[in-house]
């Protein structure tokens, strides 16, 4: 078998692998453009005037582009509270460090419920101040804040305990509070800083606007593997076409 025939199968395999790697690289570049557009859209939405929070008929259409939308809702706080663990390294207000976001059920004027993140309290808060901080205000009110999509825990997420969650799983929080799943919004609302009570706790307005955007790194990885594959194949092909013993003649 001639040296060129020996290269047919390896060349076909290398070409197929190269096509796959390039496709993955360009797909990540497309995802990068989509994510940058989404981030720009979110940053613009955060600064806009609030719009009505999505109602039950709107829930099926909610997607990632909805996250961090500035919304408003009217209703009353119901009893109960759950906590979402977080460490604020760069708080907007005077209180930071390890602590909890206080989530309370809010029954809207239309009868459905949404979990409202009233703000941050520290882990070191005295019991009497904690009891005061987690007691929601009474009466009908209009709230404004940022819509946040629910999170689903993964295998590394610690299980909730004593009403403390380590993922923003609104469905599980609502079930713990006894809220009907069919009437619970698939999102929560982080209150604007203006809703921080006179006592200063819970400290509202502590939303961390953040999107994971590793697509450029992934794209460079796939293109780097493609370049490596080309180099390896060319080295192999050179060895087949010009064996070392022939080159030494």
N, C-alpha and C positions, 0 to 999 in steps of 0.2 A: 504493500500500500504506500503510495507516494505521500510526502509530508503534507501536501495541501489537503488531501483527503482525510488525513488524521485530524485536521482542524475543523472539519465540517460540523461534527456534533458539538464539540466545545464552543465553536463560534455561535451556533444556534442557541445553545444554553445561555451563553454570556449575553447574547442579544436580547433574549427573553427576560433575563434578570435585570439587564440595564433598562429595558422599557418599563419594568415594574418600578424600579427605583426612581426613575425620572418622573413617572406618573405620580408617585407618592410625594416627591419633592414639589412638583407644580401644584398638586392638590393642597399642600400645606401653604403655599404662597397664596392660593385662592382663599384659604381659611384666614390667613393673615389679613388680607384686604377686608374680608367680611368682619373680622373682629375689630379692626381699627375703625371701620364705619360704625359698628355697634357702640364702641367706646365713645366716639364723638357724639353719637345720637343720645347716649345716656347722659353725658356731661351737659349737653344742651337741655335735656329734659329736666334735670335736677334744678336748674335755675329758672325754669318756667313757672308761671302761675299754676296753682293746683287745678287738676281736673277731677271730675267725679270718679271715685274708686270703682273698679269693675264690679258689676252686679252679677248675680248667678248666670244670667243669659250670656254674659261676656266671658265667663271662666274658661270654657273650652278653647278660646282663642288666645289665652295668655301664653306668652313665650318669653324667651330670654331677653328679647328686645324691650319687654315691659318692665324688667327689673330696674329699680331706682326711679321709676316715674313718680313725679310729684302729684299726690292725690289728696282729696278731701272726702270726709265722710261725716255724717250726722247720726247721733244716737246716744246710747248710755252705756257706761261700763257695767258689766255684770260682776258678781263676786268671784274671787279666786285669782290666783297668780301662779305662774311658773317662771323658771329662771334658765337663762342661757349663759353658760360660762364663757367668759372672754377676758383677755388681758389687754387693756388699753395702754399702749406704749406712747401714743401721741394724742392724748385726749383734746377735744375742742374746748372743754370746760376745765375747771380746777381739779376735778377728781379723776384719777386714773389708776393704773395698776391692775392686778387680778381682781375679778369680781363677776358680777352678773348683770345681764340685761333683764329687766322685769317685764314679762309679757302678761297682759290681762285681756280677757275676752270683752269685746265691745259689740253690743247688739245694735244694729243699725235701725233707722226709722222704718226700713222696708222689711225688717224681721230676720235678716240673715246676720251672721256673726263673723267678725274678723278679729284676729289676735293683734293687739297693739303693743308694740315695744315702747313702754313709757320712759325708758332710759336706764342709765347705769348706776349701780350701787357697788361699793367695795365689799370684799369678803370680810374686812375687819369692822364693818359697821356694827355698832352695839345693837342688841336685840330690840330695845325699845324704839330706836330710830329706824330699824329695819321694818318693824311692824307698822310704823307710821308711813314709811316710804312706799310700802307695797299696798297700802290702802288706797284704792282708786277714788278719784273725786266723784261726787254724786251729781245727778241731774243731767238733763239733755245738753249736749255740747257739740260743736262742730270742730273736728280735728283735721289737721293737715300734717302730712309727712311723706316719707318715701316708701313706695311699694317695694317689698322684698319677696322674691319667690321662695317657696319652701325648699329646704335642703333635705336630702335623703342620706342617712348615715351609711358609711361603708364598713368594711370588716375591721378597720383600725379605730373606728369611733367608739369611745366608751359608752356603755349603756347608761341611760338616764337613771338617776337615783335621788330619792327625796325631793322630787320636783325640779331637779337640775338636769338640763339637757346639754349635750356637747355638739349637737347639730341643730340647725333651725328647722326642725321637723314639725311643721304646724299641725299636720294631721294627728301625730302622736300627742302633741301638747293638748290639742283640742279634745282628744279622747280622754286624756287624764283629767281634764277640767269638766268632763261630762257634756261637751258640746256635740250636737248631732253632726255627723260627718257630712250629711247632705246639705246642711245649712252653713257650713264653715267654709270661708273663702280659702282658696289654695295659695294664699299669700299672707303676709303680715304687713303692718305699717309701722315704720320707725318714725316716732313723733319728731316734729321740728323742735329746735332748741327753745323756741318761745314757750313751749309747754312745760318747761322745767318749773316745778312748784317753788314758792318762796323759800322753802327750807333748803333748796338746792339739790334734793334727791327725790326721785331718781333724776339723774342728769340726762336730759333729752338732747337730741341732735348729735349723737355720737356714731352715726353711720359711717362705716369705712367703705367708701366707694372704690371697689377693686374688682378687676377682671383678670383672670389668668390668661396670659398671652405668650405662649411658648412656641407659636407656630413658626417664627423665623428660625429658631434654633432647631426645630424638627426638620425644616426644609433644608438647612445647611447640612444636617446629619445625613439625610437621604442623598443629597447631591455629592457629599463627601464619599459615601459608600459607592455611588455610581462611578466616581473618579477612580476610586481604589480598584473597583472591578475592572475598569478599562486598563489600568496599569498592570494588574495581575495577568489579564488575558494577553496583553501585548508581550509581557515577559515570557509567558508560556509559549506563545506563538513563535517568538524569536528562538526559543530553545528547540522547537520542533523543526523550524525551517533551516536554522543554522546551528546544528549541534556543536557542542564544545570541541569535540575531536576534529570536526571539519574546520572550525575557526582557527585551530592551532596549527593546521597544516601550512 
